[in-house]
Amino acid sequence: MQDDPWDCPETDLETTDAIYVRMRLRTSGWKFQYFITEQLGADVLNASTWTFYRYIWRNYPDPGEGWTTGKCFYDTETFDTRITGFQWTPPPVAPTVTTQAVSNIGTTTSTP
């Protein structure tokens, strides 16, 4: 397992934005793993430290005996490749104002 931190800067978002992360694994060529969120409904991606946890296997053959091969494991309980520390802020919600009509406001006189 490898874990690597990354300091994500604060970033303005549109409420329809999703976050897309592409992880590269280089063996004898490039292999890619993708992470994508749902639309966040957020207006800010907060500055925070993300940590990437990767479960990777590589095979290094003897020189002249073939290509280096590799694999990234994910989506299992045993090999939980993931990103942690991801933080966002939803936009402020405008308060709902309800008005109600009232009649006969003033002083009342009671008669004995």
Biopython code that builds the backbone (N, CA, C, O; Angstrom):
import numpy as np
from Bio.PDB.StructureBuilder import StructureBuilder

atoms = [
    (1, "MET", "N", (0.845, -1.174, 0.000)),
    (1, "MET", "CA", (0.000, 0.000, 0.000)),
    (1, "MET", "C", (0.891, 1.237, 0.000)),
    (1, "MET", "O", (1.888, 1.303, 0.719)),
    (2, "GLN", "N", (0.521, 2.191, -0.800)),
    (2, "GLN", "CA", (1.208, 3.487, -0.821)),
    (2, "GLN", "C", (0.216, 4.535, -0.370)),
    (2, "GLN", "O", (-0.972, 4.455, -0.683)),
    (3, "ASP", "N", (0.707, 5.525, 0.372)),
    (3, "ASP", "CA", (-0.154, 6.656, 0.702)),
    (3, "ASP", "C", (0.630, 7.937, 0.470)),
    (3, "ASP", "O", (1.768, 8.086, 0.916)),
    (4, "ASP", "N", (-0.009, 8.854, -0.240)),
    (4, "ASP", "CA", (0.630, 10.110, -0.613)),
    (4, "ASP", "C", (-0.303, 11.266, -0.309)),
    (4, "ASP", "O", (-1.446, 11.273, -0.767)),
    (5, "PRO", "N", (0.167, 12.256, 0.465)),
    (5, "PRO", "CA", (-0.661, 13.444, 0.716)),
    (5, "PRO", "C", (-0.526, 14.454, -0.413)),
    (5, "PRO", "O", (0.483, 14.492, -1.118)),
    (6, "TRP", "N", (-1.560, 15.268, -0.571)),
    (6, "TRP", "CA", (-1.535, 16.369, -1.527)),
    (6, "TRP", "C", (-2.336, 17.510, -0.933)),
    (6, "TRP", "O", (-3.463, 17.314, -0.477)),
    (7, "ASP", "N", (-1.754, 18.707, -0.936)),
    (7, "ASP", "CA", (-2.435, 19.892, -0.405)),
    (7, "ASP", "C", (-3.290, 20.514, -1.499)),
    (7, "ASP", "O", (-2.782, 21.158, -2.417)),
    (8, "CYS", "N", (-4.591, 20.310, -1.384)),
    (8, "CYS", "CA", (-5.536, 20.859, -2.351)),
    (8, "CYS", "C", (-5.777, 22.331, -2.016)),
    (8, "CYS", "O", (-6.118, 22.641, -0.874)),
    (9, "PRO", "N", (-5.615, 23.234, -2.959)),
    (9, "PRO", "CA", (-5.896, 24.645, -2.686)),
    (9, "PRO", "C", (-7.403, 24.898, -2.696)),
    (9, "PRO", "O", (-8.162, 24.137, -3.297)),
    (10, "GLU", "N", (-7.829, 25.965, -2.031)),
    (10, "GLU", "CA", (-9.238, 26.349, -2.105)),
    (10, "GLU", "C", (-9.560, 26.702, -3.552)),
    (10, "GLU", "O", (-8.804, 27.412, -4.215)),
    (11, "THR", "N", (-10.685, 26.201, -4.027)),
    (11, "THR", "CA", (-11.054, 26.378, -5.427)),
    (11, "THR", "C", (-12.533, 26.692, -5.527)),
    (11, "THR", "O", (-13.362, 25.995, -4.944)),
    (12, "ASP", "N", (-12.866, 27.743, -6.267)),
    (12, "ASP", "CA", (-14.272, 28.061, -6.501)),
    (12, "ASP", "C", (-14.881, 27.016, -7.425)),
    (12, "ASP", "O", (-14.232, 26.535, -8.354)),
    (13, "LEU", "N", (-16.137, 26.672, -7.158)),
    (13, "LEU", "CA", (-16.857, 25.690, -7.960)),
    (13, "LEU", "C", (-18.190, 26.251, -8.406)),
    (13, "LEU", "O", (-18.685, 27.234, -7.855)),
    (14, "GLU", "N", (-18.754, 25.623, -9.395)),
    (14, "GLU", "CA", (-20.161, 25.821, -9.751)),
    (14, "GLU", "C", (-20.929, 24.701, -9.054)),
    (14, "GLU", "O", (-20.382, 23.619, -8.842)),
    (15, "THR", "N", (-22.172, 24.942, -8.701)),
    (15, "THR", "CA", (-22.923, 23.928, -7.960)),
    (15, "THR", "C", (-23.151, 22.653, -8.772)),
    (15, "THR", "O", (-23.498, 21.618, -8.203)),
    (16, "THR", "N", (-22.964, 22.710, -10.078)),
    (16, "THR", "CA", (-23.126, 21.523, -10.923)),
    (16, "THR", "C", (-21.812, 20.765, -11.126)),
    (16, "THR", "O", (-21.795, 19.747, -11.817)),
    (17, "ASP", "N", (-20.704, 21.246, -10.531)),
    (17, "ASP", "CA", (-19.398, 20.612, -10.722)),
    (17, "ASP", "C", (-19.292, 19.285, -9.978)),
    (17, "ASP", "O", (-19.881, 19.089, -8.915)),
    (18, "ALA", "N", (-18.528, 18.392, -10.572)),
    (18, "ALA", "CA", (-18.093, 17.151, -9.941)),
    (18, "ALA", "C", (-16.564, 17.184, -9.951)),
    (18, "ALA", "O", (-15.968, 17.925, -10.733)),
    (19, "ILE", "N", (-15.935, 16.400, -9.103)),
    (19, "ILE", "CA", (-14.475, 16.348, -9.054)),
    (19, "ILE", "C", (-14.020, 15.048, -9.713)),
    (19, "ILE", "O", (-14.511, 13.964, -9.398)),
    (20, "TYR", "N", (-13.069, 15.189, -10.636)),
    (20, "TYR", "CA", (-12.540, 14.069, -11.408)),
    (20, "TYR", "C", (-11.048, 13.969, -11.117)),
    (20, "TYR", "O", (-10.313, 14.939, -11.300)),
    (21, "VAL", "N", (-10.601, 12.807, -10.668)),
    (21, "VAL", "CA", (-9.184, 12.576, -10.375)),
    (21, "VAL", "C", (-8.732, 11.386, -11.206)),
    (21, "VAL", "O", (-9.378, 10.339, -11.214)),
    (22, "ARG", "N", (-7.623, 11.557, -11.900)),
    (22, "ARG", "CA", (-7.046, 10.462, -12.683)),
    (22, "ARG", "C", (-5.710, 10.084, -12.062)),
    (22, "ARG", "O", (-4.816, 10.920, -11.933)),
    (23, "MET", "N", (-5.582, 8.824, -11.680)),
    (23, "MET", "CA", (-4.351, 8.314, -11.099)),
    (23, "MET", "C", (-3.620, 7.515, -12.172)),
    (23, "MET", "O", (-4.229, 6.693, -12.856)),
    (24, "ARG", "N", (-2.314, 7.751, -12.323)),
    (24, "ARG", "CA", (-1.522, 7.054, -13.328)),
    (24, "ARG", "C", (-0.607, 6.032, -12.659)),
    (24, "ARG", "O", (-0.044, 6.281, -11.593)),
    (25, "LEU", "N", (-0.476, 4.894, -13.299)),
    (25, "LEU", "CA", (0.465, 3.862, -12.882)),
    (25, "LEU", "C", (1.320, 3.540, -14.098)),
    (25, "LEU", "O", (0.820, 3.108, -15.137)),
    (26, "ARG", "N", (2.614, 3.759, -13.944)),
    (26, "ARG", "CA", (3.489, 3.495, -15.096)),
    (26, "ARG", "C", (4.173, 2.151, -14.911)),
    (26, "ARG", "O", (4.868, 1.917, -13.922)),
    (27, "THR", "N", (3.967, 1.297, -15.858)),
    (27, "THR", "CA", (4.703, 0.035, -15.923)),
    (27, "THR", "C", (5.422, 0.073, -17.259)),
    (27, "THR", "O", (6.269, 0.943, -17.461)),
    (28, "SER", "N", (5.125, -0.826, -18.171)),
    (28, "SER", "CA", (5.728, -0.730, -19.499)),
    (28, "SER", "C", (4.954, 0.249, -20.362)),
    (28, "SER", "O", (5.353, 0.540, -21.489)),
    (29, "GLY", "N", (3.889, 0.738, -19.855)),
    (29, "GLY", "CA", (3.072, 1.770, -20.483)),
    (29, "GLY", "C", (2.306, 2.462, -19.359)),
    (29, "GLY", "O", (2.602, 2.234, -18.186)),
    (30, "TRP", "N", (1.354, 3.282, -19.687)),
    (30, "TRP", "CA", (0.567, 3.954, -18.661)),
    (30, "TRP", "C", (-0.748, 3.229, -18.437)),
    (30, "TRP", "O", (-1.413, 2.812, -19.386)),
    (31, "LYS", "N", (-1.115, 3.085, -17.167)),
    (31, "LYS", "CA", (-2.431, 2.572, -16.789)),
    (31, "LYS", "C", (-3.086, 3.660, -15.959)),
    (31, "LYS", "O", (-2.413, 4.381, -15.222)),
    (32, "PHE", "N", (-4.396, 3.775, -16.079)),
    (32, "PHE", "CA", (-5.101, 4.852, -15.400)),
    (32, "PHE", "C", (-6.225, 4.310, -14.530)),
    (32, "PHE", "O", (-6.904, 3.347, -14.887)),
    (33, "GLN", "N", (-6.403, 4.939, -13.399)),
    (33, "GLN", "CA", (-7.529, 4.674, -12.503)),
    (33, "GLN", "C", (-8.252, 6.002, -12.323)),
    (33, "GLN", "O", (-7.610, 7.034, -12.130)),
    (34, "TYR", "N", (-9.566, 5.989, -12.384)),
    (34, "TYR", "CA", (-10.341, 7.222, -12.310)),
    (34, "TYR", "C", (-11.207, 7.251, -11.062)),
    (34, "TYR", "O", (-11.769, 6.233, -10.658)),
    (35, "PHE", "N", (-11.308, 8.411, -10.465)),
    (35, "PHE", "CA", (-12.243, 8.668, -9.374)),
    (35, "PHE", "C", (-13.097, 9.852, -9.804)),
    (35, "PHE", "O", (-12.560, 10.845, -10.295)),
    (36, "ILE", "N", (-14.402, 9.773, -9.633)),
    (36, "ILE", "CA", (-15.263, 10.916, -9.940)),
    (36, "ILE", "C", (-16.384, 10.957, -8.912)),
    (36, "ILE", "O", (-16.961, 9.932, -8.550)),
    (37, "THR", "N", (-16.677, 12.172, -8.451)),
    (37, "THR", "CA", (-17.755, 12.352, -7.483)),
    (37, "THR", "C", (-19.066, 12.596, -8.221)),
    (37, "THR", "O", (-19.082, 12.808, -9.433)),
    (38, "GLU", "N", (-20.145, 12.563, -7.483)),
    (38, "GLU", "CA", (-21.408, 13.055, -8.019)),
    (38, "GLU", "C", (-21.321, 14.581, -8.074)),
    (38, "GLU", "O", (-20.356, 15.154, -7.569)),
    (39, "GLN", "N", (-22.291, 15.240, -8.667)),
    (39, "GLN", "CA", (-22.313, 16.702, -8.626)),
    (39, "GLN", "C", (-22.428, 17.104, -7.157)),
    (39, "GLN", "O", (-23.317, 16.635, -6.446)),
    (40, "LEU", "N", (-21.527, 17.973, -6.709)),
    (40, "LEU", "CA", (-21.418, 18.264, -5.281)),
    (40, "LEU", "C", (-22.444, 19.265, -4.767)),
    (40, "LEU", "O", (-22.740, 19.280, -3.572)),
    (41, "GLY", "N", (-22.992, 20.098, -5.644)),
    (41, "GLY", "CA", (-23.896, 21.136, -5.159)),
    (41, "GLY", "C", (-23.143, 22.119, -4.273)),
    (41, "GLY", "O", (-23.731, 22.721, -3.375)),
    (42, "ALA", "N", (-21.854, 22.285, -4.518)),
    (42, "ALA", "CA", (-20.989, 23.128, -3.679)),
    (42, "ALA", "C", (-20.513, 24.341, -4.461)),
    (42, "ALA", "O", (-20.449, 24.325, -5.691)),
    (43, "ASP", "N", (-20.178, 25.399, -3.715)),
    (43, "ASP", "CA", (-19.599, 26.550, -4.397)),
    (43, "ASP", "C", (-18.119, 26.721, -4.092)),
    (43, "ASP", "O", (-17.455, 27.559, -4.702)),
    (44, "VAL", "N", (-17.586, 25.925, -3.143)),
    (44, "VAL", "CA", (-16.158, 26.002, -2.808)),
    (44, "VAL", "C", (-15.626, 24.602, -2.507)),
    (44, "VAL", "O", (-16.234, 23.840, -1.755)),
    (45, "LEU", "N", (-14.486, 24.280, -3.104)),
    (45, "LEU", "CA", (-13.704, 23.118, -2.716)),
    (45, "LEU", "C", (-12.709, 23.642, -1.693)),
    (45, "LEU", "O", (-11.837, 24.444, -2.025)),
    (46, "ASN", "N", (-12.837, 23.193, -0.449)),
    (46, "ASN", "CA", (-12.030, 23.749, 0.642)),
    (46, "ASN", "C", (-10.559, 23.369, 0.501)),
    (46, "ASN", "O", (-10.228, 22.307, -0.027)),
    (47, "ALA", "N", (-9.684, 24.247, 0.978)),
    (47, "ALA", "CA", (-8.269, 23.911, 1.079)),
    (47, "ALA", "C", (-8.150, 22.827, 2.152)),
    (47, "ALA", "O", (-8.591, 23.018, 3.285)),
    (48, "SER", "N", (-7.560, 21.705, 1.795)),
    (48, "SER", "CA", (-7.384, 20.604, 2.742)),
    (48, "SER", "C", (-6.328, 19.664, 2.191)),
    (48, "SER", "O", (-5.964, 19.739, 1.017)),
    (49, "THR", "N", (-5.842, 18.786, 3.043)),
    (49, "THR", "CA", (-4.871, 17.793, 2.607)),
    (49, "THR", "C", (-5.608, 16.511, 2.254)),
    (49, "THR", "O", (-6.255, 15.893, 3.099)),
    (50, "TRP", "N", (-5.496, 16.129, 1.000)),
    (50, "TRP", "CA", (-6.055, 14.858, 0.548)),
    (50, "TRP", "C", (-4.964, 13.803, 0.705)),
    (50, "TRP", "O", (-3.784, 14.091, 0.504)),
    (51, "THR", "N", (-5.355, 12.593, 1.061)),
    (51, "THR", "CA", (-4.405, 11.487, 1.088)),
    (51, "THR", "C", (-4.901, 10.420, 0.124)),
    (51, "THR", "O", (-6.043, 9.967, 0.205)),
    (52, "PHE", "N", (-4.024, 10.030, -0.785)),
    (52, "PHE", "CA", (-4.313, 8.998, -1.768)),
    (52, "PHE", "C", (-3.742, 7.684, -1.245)),
    (52, "PHE", "O", (-2.535, 7.575, -1.026)),
    (53, "TYR", "N", (-4.593, 6.697, -1.048)),
    (53, "TYR", "CA", (-4.172, 5.359, -0.633)),
    (53, "TYR", "C", (-4.310, 4.446, -1.848)),
    (53, "TYR", "O", (-5.386, 4.328, -2.434)),
    (54, "ARG", "N", (-3.200, 3.802, -2.215)),
    (54, "ARG", "CA", (-3.186, 2.945, -3.397)),
    (54, "ARG", "C", (-2.611, 1.577, -3.035)),
    (54, "ARG", "O", (-1.587, 1.472, -2.361)),
    (55, "TYR", "N", (-3.284, 0.553, -3.493)),
    (55, "TYR", "CA", (-2.793, -0.814, -3.361)),
    (55, "TYR", "C", (-2.312, -1.243, -4.738)),
    (55, "TYR", "O", (-3.102, -1.447, -5.660)),
    (56, "ILE", "N", (-0.986, -1.375, -4.853)),
    (56, "ILE", "CA", (-0.374, -1.597, -6.158)),
    (56, "ILE", "C", (0.516, -2.834, -6.107)),
    (56, "ILE", "O", (1.228, -3.070, -5.132)),
    (57, "TRP", "N", (0.457, -3.610, -7.175)),
    (57, "TRP", "CA", (1.335, -4.758, -7.363)),
    (57, "TRP", "C", (2.128, -4.521, -8.651)),
    (57, "TRP", "O", (1.568, -4.144, -9.681)),
    (58, "ARG", "N", (3.447, -4.750, -8.570)),
    (58, "ARG", "CA", (4.288, -4.643, -9.772)),
    (58, "ARG", "C", (5.166, -5.869, -9.877)),
    (58, "ARG", "O", (5.630, -6.406, -8.871)),
    (59, "ASN", "N", (5.388, -6.301, -11.090)),
    (59, "ASN", "CA", (6.262, -7.433, -11.368)),
    (59, "ASN", "C", (7.437, -6.928, -12.199)),
    (59, "ASN", "O", (7.261, -6.406, -13.300)),
    (60, "TYR", "N", (8.635, -7.093, -11.648)),
    (60, "TYR", "CA", (9.845, -6.677, -12.356)),
    (60, "TYR", "C", (10.565, -7.927, -12.871)),
    (60, "TYR", "O", (11.224, -8.612, -12.090)),
    (61, "PRO", "N", (10.455, -8.236, -14.157)),
    (61, "PRO", "CA", (11.160, -9.422, -14.685)),
    (61, "PRO", "C", (12.663, -9.162, -14.761)),
    (61, "PRO", "O", (13.121, -8.022, -14.693)),
    (62, "ASP", "N", (13.397, -10.226, -14.898)),
    (62, "ASP", "CA", (14.842, -10.076, -15.093)),
    (62, "ASP", "C", (15.091, -9.323, -16.394)),
    (62, "ASP", "O", (14.288, -9.422, -17.321)),
    (63, "PRO", "N", (16.193, -8.567, -16.484)),
    (63, "PRO", "CA", (16.484, -7.815, -17.709)),
    (63, "PRO", "C", (16.440, -8.721, -18.942)),
    (63, "PRO", "O", (17.008, -9.814, -18.951)),
    (64, "GLY", "N", (15.757, -8.243, -19.971)),
    (64, "GLY", "CA", (15.664, -8.975, -21.227)),
    (64, "GLY", "C", (14.593, -10.062, -21.237)),
    (64, "GLY", "O", (14.430, -10.748, -22.246)),
    (65, "GLU", "N", (13.863, -10.232, -20.143)),
    (65, "GLU", "CA", (12.869, -11.312, -20.063)),
    (65, "GLU", "C", (11.431, -10.816, -20.134)),
    (65, "GLU", "O", (10.513, -11.557, -19.784)),
    (66, "GLY", "N", (11.218, -9.613, -20.566)),
    (66, "GLY", "CA", (9.835, -9.160, -20.708)),
    (66, "GLY", "C", (9.633, -7.771, -20.129)),
    (66, "GLY", "O", (10.578, -7.071, -19.764)),
    (67, "TRP", "N", (8.375, -7.409, -20.061)),
    (67, "TRP", "CA", (7.978, -6.085, -19.632)),
    (67, "TRP", "C", (7.622, -6.065, -18.149)),
    (67, "TRP", "O", (7.164, -7.060, -17.587)),
    (68, "THR", "N", (7.847, -4.901, -17.529)),
    (68, "THR", "CA", (7.343, -4.697, -16.177)),
    (68, "THR", "C", (5.823, -4.599, -16.263)),
    (68, "THR", "O", (5.291, -3.876, -17.106)),
    (69, "THR", "N", (5.142, -5.307, -15.416)),
    (69, "THR", "CA", (3.683, -5.255, -15.398)),
    (69, "THR", "C", (3.226, -4.762, -14.033)),
    (69, "THR", "O", (3.979, -4.812, -13.061)),
    (70, "GLY", "N", (1.995, -4.287, -13.969)),
    (70, "GLY", "CA", (1.491, -3.792, -12.701)),
    (70, "GLY", "C", (-0.018, -3.741, -12.681)),
    (70, "GLY", "O", (-0.682, -3.840, -13.713)),
    (71, "LYS", "N", (-0.539, -3.585, -11.489)),
    (71, "LYS", "CA", (-1.983, -3.537, -11.317)),
    (71, "LYS", "C", (-2.298, -2.716, -10.072)),
    (71, "LYS", "O", (-1.595, -2.789, -9.064)),
    (72, "CYS", "N", (-3.368, -1.935, -10.166)),
    (72, "CYS", "CA", (-3.862, -1.197, -9.009)),
    (72, "CYS", "C", (-5.163, -1.864, -8.574)),
    (72, "CYS", "O", (-6.077, -2.037, -9.379)),
    (73, "PHE", "N", (-5.242, -2.237, -7.302)),
    (73, "PHE", "CA", (-6.431, -2.885, -6.770)),
    (73, "PHE", "C", (-7.344, -1.840, -6.150)),
    (73, "PHE", "O", (-6.871, -0.883, -5.536)),
    (74, "TYR", "N", (-8.648, -2.020, -6.308)),
    (74, "TYR", "CA", (-9.610, -1.085, -5.738)),
    (74, "TYR", "C", (-10.977, -1.745, -5.640)),
    (74, "TYR", "O", (-11.212, -2.825, -6.181)),
    (75, "ASP", "N", (-11.867, -1.065, -4.935)),
    (75, "ASP", "CA", (-13.266, -1.494, -4.795)),
    (75, "ASP", "C", (-13.439, -2.844, -4.104)),
    (75, "ASP", "O", (-14.382, -3.577, -4.401)),
    (76, "THR", "N", (-12.543, -3.169, -3.195)),
    (76, "THR", "CA", (-12.743, -4.370, -2.390)),
    (76, "THR", "C", (-12.456, -4.012, -0.932)),
    (76, "THR", "O", (-11.801, -3.007, -0.654)),
    (77, "GLU", "N", (-12.940, -4.822, -0.016)),
    (77, "GLU", "CA", (-12.663, -4.584, 1.402)),
    (77, "GLU", "C", (-11.182, -4.749, 1.713)),
    (77, "GLU", "O", (-10.645, -4.045, 2.569)),
    (78, "THR", "N", (-10.521, -5.670, 1.029)),
    (78, "THR", "CA", (-9.102, -5.922, 1.284)),
    (78, "THR", "C", (-8.216, -4.841, 0.694)),
    (78, "THR", "O", (-7.252, -4.410, 1.327)),
    (79, "PHE", "N", (-8.538, -4.400, -0.519)),
    (79, "PHE", "CA", (-7.725, -3.411, -1.223)),
    (79, "PHE", "C", (-8.568, -2.164, -1.455)),
    (79, "PHE", "O", (-9.179, -1.997, -2.510)),
    (80, "ASP", "N", (-8.588, -1.309, -0.469)),
    (80, "ASP", "CA", (-9.470, -0.135, -0.493)),
    (80, "ASP", "C", (-8.706, 1.095, -0.990)),
    (80, "ASP", "O", (-8.414, 2.001, -0.210)),
    (81, "THR", "N", (-8.386, 1.128, -2.275)),
    (81, "THR", "CA", (-7.763, 2.310, -2.874)),
    (81, "THR", "C", (-8.775, 3.444, -2.773)),
    (81, "THR", "O", (-9.932, 3.286, -3.164)),
    (82, "ARG", "N", (-8.337, 4.595, -2.247)),
    (82, "ARG", "CA", (-9.295, 5.671, -1.969)),
    (82, "ARG", "C", (-8.574, 6.992, -1.793)),
    (82, "ARG", "O", (-7.345, 7.056, -1.745)),
    (83, "ILE", "N", (-9.384, 8.061, -1.698)),
    (83, "ILE", "CA", (-8.900, 9.411, -1.399)),
    (83, "ILE", "C", (-9.628, 9.862, -0.140)),
    (83, "ILE", "O", (-10.852, 9.764, -0.058)),
    (84, "THR", "N", (-8.877, 10.356, 0.840)),
    (84, "THR", "CA", (-9.497, 10.883, 2.062)),
    (84, "THR", "C", (-9.138, 12.360, 2.217)),
    (84, "THR", "O", (-8.222, 12.856, 1.562)),
    (85, "GLY", "N", (-9.866, 13.053, 3.084)),
    (85, "GLY", "CA", (-9.580, 14.462, 3.360)),
    (85, "GLY", "C", (-10.261, 15.430, 2.419)),
    (85, "GLY", "O", (-10.011, 16.634, 2.464)),
    (86, "PHE", "N", (-11.112, 14.909, 1.577)),
    (86, "PHE", "CA", (-11.827, 15.705, 0.574)),
    (86, "PHE", "C", (-12.916, 16.523, 1.273)),
    (86, "PHE", "O", (-13.771, 15.953, 1.950)),
    (87, "GLN", "N", (-12.895, 17.861, 1.116)),
    (87, "GLN", "CA", (-13.855, 18.725, 1.809)),
    (87, "GLN", "C", (-14.400, 19.787, 0.859)),
    (87, "GLN", "O", (-13.672, 20.340, 0.035)),
    (88, "TRP", "N", (-15.702, 20.059, 0.993)),
    (88, "TRP", "CA", (-16.331, 21.104, 0.193)),
    (88, "TRP", "C", (-17.373, 21.821, 1.027)),
    (88, "TRP", "O", (-17.813, 21.329, 2.066)),
    (89, "THR", "N", (-17.761, 23.003, 0.547)),
    (89, "THR", "CA", (-18.746, 23.824, 1.247)),
    (89, "THR", "C", (-19.947, 24.048, 0.342)),
    (89, "THR", "O", (-19.810, 24.568, -0.765)),
    (90, "PRO", "N", (-21.135, 23.652, 0.819)),
    (90, "PRO", "CA", (-22.323, 23.946, 0.019)),
    (90, "PRO", "C", (-22.625, 25.437, 0.061)),
    (90, "PRO", "O", (-22.252, 26.117, 1.017)),
    (91, "PRO", "N", (-23.296, 25.952, -0.964)),
    (91, "PRO", "CA", (-23.617, 27.384, -0.958)),
    (91, "PRO", "C", (-24.624, 27.685, 0.149)),
    (91, "PRO", "O", (-25.375, 26.802, 0.563)),
    (92, "PRO", "N", (-24.643, 28.931, 0.630)),
    (92, "PRO", "CA", (-25.620, 29.289, 1.654)),
    (92, "PRO", "C", (-27.036, 29.187, 1.093)),
    (92, "PRO", "O", (-27.284, 29.470, -0.079)),
    (93, "VAL", "N", (-27.938, 28.783, 1.949)),
    (93, "VAL", "CA", (-29.338, 28.665, 1.554)),
    (93, "VAL", "C", (-30.068, 29.906, 2.040)),
    (93, "VAL", "O", (-29.974, 30.272, 3.212)),
    (94, "ALA", "N", (-30.787, 30.543, 1.143)),
    (94, "ALA", "CA", (-31.545, 31.745, 1.526)),
    (94, "ALA", "C", (-32.672, 31.330, 2.474)),
    (94, "ALA", "O", (-33.334, 30.319, 2.240)),
    (95, "PRO", "N", (-32.894, 32.098, 3.537)),
    (95, "PRO", "CA", (-33.964, 31.738, 4.467)),
    (95, "PRO", "C", (-35.330, 31.886, 3.799)),
    (95, "PRO", "O", (-35.523, 32.728, 2.921)),
    (96, "THR", "N", (-36.252, 31.065, 4.228)),
    (96, "THR", "CA", (-37.620, 31.149, 3.732)),
    (96, "THR", "C", (-38.391, 32.068, 4.665)),
    (96, "THR", "O", (-38.384, 31.880, 5.882)),
    (97, "VAL", "N", (-39.049, 33.049, 4.095)),
    (97, "VAL", "CA", (-39.816, 34.009, 4.883)),
    (97, "VAL", "C", (-41.294, 33.744, 4.635)),
    (97, "VAL", "O", (-41.757, 33.713, 3.494)),
    (98, "THR", "N", (-42.017, 33.555, 5.721)),
    (98, "THR", "CA", (-43.452, 33.330, 5.619)),
    (98, "THR", "C", (-44.160, 34.517, 6.256)),
    (98, "THR", "O", (-43.804, 34.942, 7.356)),
    (99, "THR", "N", (-45.147, 35.044, 5.576)),
    (99, "THR", "CA", (-45.921, 36.146, 6.146)),
    (99, "THR", "C", (-47.329, 35.655, 6.436)),
    (99, "THR", "O", (-47.856, 34.762, 5.773)),
    (100, "GLN", "N", (-47.901, 36.258, 7.427)),
    (100, "GLN", "CA", (-49.258, 35.880, 7.810)),
    (100, "GLN", "C", (-50.023, 37.158, 8.095)),
    (100, "GLN", "O", (-49.524, 38.046, 8.786)),
    (101, "ALA", "N", (-51.231, 37.253, 7.566)),
    (101, "ALA", "CA", (-52.064, 38.436, 7.811)),
    (101, "ALA", "C", (-52.735, 38.306, 9.179)),
    (101, "ALA", "O", (-53.221, 37.241, 9.560)),
    (102, "VAL", "N", (-52.743, 39.414, 9.892)),
    (102, "VAL", "CA", (-53.383, 39.441, 11.206)),
    (102, "VAL", "C", (-54.349, 40.622, 11.215)),
    (102, "VAL", "O", (-54.004, 41.711, 10.756)),
    (103, "SER", "N", (-55.546, 40.411, 11.730)),
    (103, "SER", "CA", (-56.503, 41.515, 11.808)),
    (103, "SER", "C", (-56.807, 41.826, 13.267)),
    (103, "SER", "O", (-56.542, 41.014, 14.154)),
    (104, "ASN", "N", (-57.355, 42.985, 13.503)),
    (104, "ASN", "CA", (-57.757, 43.427, 14.849)),
    (104, "ASN", "C", (-56.586, 43.520, 15.822)),
    (104, "ASN", "O", (-56.673, 43.060, 16.960)),
    (105, "ILE", "N", (-55.504, 44.112, 15.366)),
    (105, "ILE", "CA", (-54.384, 44.337, 16.275)),
    (105, "ILE", "C", (-54.618, 45.681, 16.941)),
    (105, "ILE", "O", (-54.974, 46.654, 16.276)),
    (106, "GLY", "N", (-54.424, 45.737, 18.217)),
    (106, "GLY", "CA", (-54.614, 46.975, 18.955)),
    (106, "GLY", "C", (-55.036, 46.640, 20.378)),
    (106, "GLY", "O", (-54.781, 45.541, 20.869)),
    (107, "THR", "N", (-55.675, 47.582, 21.027)),
    (107, "THR", "CA", (-56.123, 47.340, 22.401)),
    (107, "THR", "C", (-57.518, 46.774, 22.378)),
    (107, "THR", "O", (-58.311, 47.068, 21.483)),
    (108, "THR", "N", (-57.798, 45.996, 23.324)),
    (108, "THR", "CA", (-59.147, 45.463, 23.457)),
    (108, "THR", "C", (-59.743, 45.970, 24.743)),
    (108, "THR", "O", (-59.051, 46.159, 25.743)),
    (109, "THR", "N", (-60.989, 46.178, 24.701)),
    (109, "THR", "CA", (-61.722, 46.626, 25.894)),
    (109, "THR", "C", (-62.684, 45.546, 26.264)),
    (109, "THR", "O", (-63.455, 45.060, 25.436)),
    (110, "SER", "N", (-62.634, 45.175, 27.505)),
    (110, "SER", "CA", (-63.602, 44.185, 27.945)),
    (110, "SER", "C", (-64.668, 44.857, 28.777)),
    (110, "SER", "O", (-64.386, 45.790, 29.528)),
    (111, "THR", "N", (-65.833, 44.408, 28.652)),
    (111, "THR", "CA", (-66.951, 44.959, 29.403)),
    (111, "THR", "C", (-67.358, 43.930, 30.464)),
    (111, "THR", "O", (-67.566, 42.752, 30.174)),
    (112, "PRO", "N", (-67.465, 44.434, 31.732)),
    (112, "PRO", "CA", (-67.869, 43.461, 32.758)),
    (112, "PRO", "C", (-69.292, 43.036, 32.633)),
    (112, "PRO", "O", (-69.765, 42.223, 33.427)),
]
sb = StructureBuilder()
sb.init_structure("model")
sb.init_model(0)
sb.init_chain("A")
sb.init_seg("    ")
for serial, (resi, resn, name, xyz) in enumerate(atoms, 1):
    if name == "N":
        sb.init_residue(resn, " ", resi, " ")
    sb.init_atom(name, np.array(xyz, "f"), 0.0, 1.0, " ", f" {name:<3s}", serial, name[0])
structure = sb.get_structure()
